């Protein structure tokens, strides 16, 4: 699974959305996209319509909007976690997703 934390106003986050979608598809990963906006319920409909991504779009609950997630604290946006089927974090990346590192971690 590839989990990604973003806000809908993060230009670097949006800049890589289509590339991340291609990576998730290429490696057959479930892609979770977590919106950390102050009011994700307001931002999500327009975001989903604009991008029409193959990700599962999750709205961060109030306690997570400060950047503390089950996989760790968000250091910078976008933030990514590569999570194995057992729920263990195998890779964590801040900023642009390093495709080569993902390939190495997945053994491909």
N, C-alpha and C positions, 0 to 999 in steps of 0.2 A: 504494500500500500504506500502511496505517496500522499502525504498530508501537506497542505500549503496554507499558511496564514497570510492574509492580505487585508488591506482596506480598499474600498472602492475609489479612494482619492489618491492612491499610491501609484504614481506614474511608472516607476520601475516594476511594480507588480503587474500592471496591465501590459507593459512592454513584452513580458515573457509568457503571457497566458497561452497563446497559441503554440508556442514552442513546448511548454510544459505539457499541454494536452497531447502533442505528438509523442513526447517521451513516454508518457503514461500508456499511450496506445501501443507504442513500439515494444515496450517491455511488459505489456499486458498487466499493468498495475491498476488497482483501484485508486482513483484520484479523489481525495477529499479536499475541498476548498472551504476554508473557514474565514468568514467575514468578521473582522474585528472592529468594524465601524461602531461609533458611539450608539447609533440606532440602526443596526443591521436590518431590522424588519422593514425600515423605510427604503433602504438602499438596495436590498436584494432583488425586488421585482424588476427594476430598471436594469440593474447589472445583469441579471439572468437573461433578460430580453436582448440586451445589447450584445452580449458575448455568446449566448447559446452554446455553452461548453458541455462536454461530456463528463463533467465532474459532479460529484455529489456536493451540493452547496449546503453548508451548515452555517447557521447564525450563532455567533458566540453569545453565550448567556452573560448576563451582567458581570458575574464574578470572573469571567475569562477576558473581558474587554480591556482589562489592564495589562494583558499580555502573558498571564500565567495560565498555561495549558497543561493537560495531562502529560504531554511529552516534554515539557520544560518551558522555561521562560523565553519569550520572544525577545531577541536581541536587536534585530533589525528586520525591516520588511523589504521584500518578501522573506519568509522563513519557511524552510522545508524540513520534513522528517521522512526518512525512508524507514518503514516499519514492517517487520517480518510477520508471517501469519500467527506467530505466538504472541504478538504485541510488543516485541522488543524493538527499541530504536536501533537501527543499524547504521544510520547516517543522519547527520544534521547539518544543514547548510543555511547560511544567511546571505542575502543578496541574490545574485543570479545563480540558478541551479547549474552546477558543474556536471555536465553530461558524462564526461570521462570518469569522474568519481562514482557516479551512479552505475555505470557499466562495470567498473571494478567491483563494487560492493555486490552487484547482482551476479558476478562471475560470468559476464558476457562480453 
